[in-house]
Amino acid sequence: MSQTPLTKQGAERLREELNHLKKVERPQVIEAIAEARAHGDLKENAEYHAAREQQGMIEARIRDLESSLSNARIIDTSTLDVGGKVVFGAHVTLMEDVDDAEEVHWHIVGDLESSVEERRLAISAPLARALIGREEGDTIEVDTPKGKRVYELVEVRYDGV
């Protein structure tokens, strides 16, 4: 199985989620199942079936996180010396559609830790792939579902931002 890249911070977030699932949510759902069993007939006990379904989802997520973390290649971006080029783990500031003059900020991370809401861009995303190896001041063209977009790379930073 191939290794999945993760930033140090992303791996820590996944470990925290795993710990929360094992120490908080798993015991809560086990307690809910025990309580629902005490109500009697399990065939028509909606609380029991809902708790069992919840338990299945928690256990699946735990297995998924454990597998992902065991196959992860954790990259500490603070040790990278890339001379201002964009690589995995970079924080980039882009001028979106040079005409609009709107700045956007992204952190290039592994697929498992990406989040549009938190401005973490998956390394496999077309924009991230187009940015890899580029330097400040470069203009990048990216084909998107909405057509070709043009960006100017304003700033590249790494850990400690």
C-alpha positions as CSV (number, residue, x, y, z in Angstrom):
1,M,0.0,0.0,0.0
2,S,1.4,3.4,-0.9
3,Q,2.0,6.1,1.7
4,T,-0.3,9.1,2.0
5,P,1.4,12.4,2.7
6,L,0.2,14.3,5.8
7,T,1.5,17.5,7.4
8,K,2.6,17.2,11.0
9,Q,-0.4,19.3,12.1
10,G,-2.8,17.3,10.0
11,A,-1.6,14.0,11.5
12,E,-2.1,15.5,15.0
13,R,-5.7,16.6,14.1
14,L,-6.4,13.0,13.0
15,R,-4.9,11.5,16.1
16,E,-7.0,13.9,18.2
17,E,-10.1,12.8,16.4
18,L,-9.2,9.1,16.8
19,N,-8.6,9.6,20.5
20,H,-12.0,11.4,20.9
21,L,-13.8,8.6,19.1
22,K,-12.2,5.9,21.3
23,K,-12.4,7.7,24.7
24,V,-15.6,9.7,24.4
25,E,-17.9,8.6,21.6
26,R,-17.4,4.9,21.7
27,P,-18.2,4.6,25.5
28,Q,-21.2,6.9,25.0
29,V,-22.7,4.7,22.3
30,I,-22.0,1.5,24.3
31,E,-23.9,3.0,27.2
32,A,-26.7,4.0,24.9
33,I,-27.0,0.5,23.5
34,A,-27.0,-1.0,27.1
35,E,-29.8,1.5,28.1
36,A,-31.8,0.7,25.0
37,R,-31.5,-3.1,25.6
38,A,-32.9,-2.5,29.1
39,H,-36.2,-1.3,27.5
40,G,-37.0,-4.8,26.3
41,D,-38.0,-6.1,22.9
42,L,-35.1,-5.3,20.5
43,K,-37.1,-5.9,17.3
44,E,-39.1,-2.8,17.5
45,N,-36.7,-0.7,19.6
46,A,-35.8,2.3,17.5
47,E,-33.3,3.6,20.2
48,Y,-31.4,0.3,20.1
49,H,-31.2,0.3,16.3
50,A,-30.1,3.9,16.1
51,A,-27.4,3.3,18.7
52,R,-26.2,0.2,16.9
53,E,-26.0,2.2,13.6
54,Q,-24.1,5.0,15.4
55,Q,-21.7,2.4,16.8
56,G,-21.1,1.0,13.3
57,M,-20.3,4.4,12.0
58,I,-17.9,5.2,14.9
59,E,-16.1,1.8,14.5
60,A,-15.8,2.4,10.7
61,R,-14.3,5.8,11.3
62,I,-11.9,4.5,13.9
63,R,-10.7,1.7,11.5
64,D,-10.4,4.3,8.7
65,L,-8.3,6.7,10.9
66,E,-6.1,3.9,12.2
67,S,-5.4,2.7,8.7
68,S,-4.8,6.2,7.3
69,L,-2.4,7.0,10.1
70,S,-0.5,3.8,9.8
71,N,0.0,4.4,6.1
72,A,0.8,8.1,6.4
73,R,4.1,9.7,5.6
74,I,4.2,12.6,8.0
75,I,6.1,15.6,6.6
76,D,7.5,18.3,8.9
77,T,7.5,21.4,6.6
78,S,9.6,23.3,9.1
79,T,12.6,21.2,8.1
80,L,12.2,21.9,4.4
81,D,14.7,24.2,2.6
82,V,13.1,24.8,-0.8
83,G,14.3,28.3,-1.6
84,G,10.8,29.9,-1.9
85,K,9.3,27.3,-4.2
86,V,5.9,25.8,-3.6
87,V,6.0,22.3,-2.3
88,F,3.8,20.1,-0.1
89,G,2.9,22.0,3.1
90,A,3.3,25.5,1.7
91,H,1.0,28.4,2.7
92,V,0.4,30.3,-0.5
93,T,-1.3,33.7,-1.2
94,L,-2.7,34.0,-4.7
95,M,-4.1,37.0,-6.5
96,E,-7.2,35.4,-8.0
97,D,-8.0,36.3,-11.6
98,V,-5.4,39.0,-11.9
99,D,-8.1,41.4,-13.2
100,D,-10.3,41.0,-10.0
101,A,-7.4,41.7,-7.6
102,E,-8.9,39.4,-4.9
103,E,-6.3,37.6,-2.7
104,V,-6.9,34.0,-1.6
105,H,-4.9,32.0,0.9
106,W,-4.3,28.2,0.8
107,H,-2.3,25.7,2.7
108,I,-1.3,22.7,0.5
109,V,-1.9,19.5,2.5
110,G,-2.6,15.8,2.1
111,D,-5.9,14.5,0.7
112,L,-6.9,13.3,4.2
113,E,-6.6,16.7,5.8
114,S,-8.0,19.0,3.1
115,S,-10.9,21.3,3.9
116,V,-12.2,24.1,1.7
117,E,-13.8,25.8,4.8
118,E,-10.4,25.9,6.5
119,R,-8.5,26.9,3.3
120,R,-6.6,23.6,3.2
121,L,-6.1,22.5,-0.4
122,A,-5.5,18.8,-1.2
123,I,-2.1,18.1,-3.0
124,S,-4.1,16.2,-5.6
125,A,-6.3,19.2,-6.5
126,P,-5.6,20.8,-9.9
127,L,-4.7,24.2,-8.4
128,A,-2.2,22.6,-6.0
129,R,-0.6,20.5,-8.8
130,A,-0.3,23.7,-10.9
131,L,1.4,25.5,-8.0
132,I,4.0,22.9,-7.2
133,G,7.5,24.1,-8.1
134,R,6.4,27.6,-8.8
135,E,7.9,30.8,-7.1
136,E,6.5,34.1,-5.9
137,G,5.6,36.4,-8.8
138,D,4.7,33.5,-11.2
139,T,1.5,33.5,-13.1
140,I,-0.4,30.2,-13.1
141,E,-3.2,29.1,-15.4
142,V,-5.5,26.3,-14.2
143,D,-8.3,24.6,-16.1
144,T,-11.3,24.3,-13.8
145,P,-14.9,23.1,-14.4
146,K,-15.8,26.8,-14.8
147,G,-13.1,27.4,-17.4
148,K,-9.5,28.6,-17.4
149,R,-8.5,30.6,-14.3
150,V,-5.4,32.8,-14.0
151,Y,-3.6,33.4,-10.6
152,E,-0.6,35.3,-9.6
153,L,1.5,33.7,-6.8
154,V,2.0,36.6,-4.4
155,E,3.6,34.8,-1.4
156,V,4.9,31.4,-0.3
157,R,5.4,30.6,3.4
158,Y,6.0,27.5,5.5
159,D,5.5,26.6,9.2
160,G,5.6,29.3,11.7
161,V,3.1,31.5,9.9
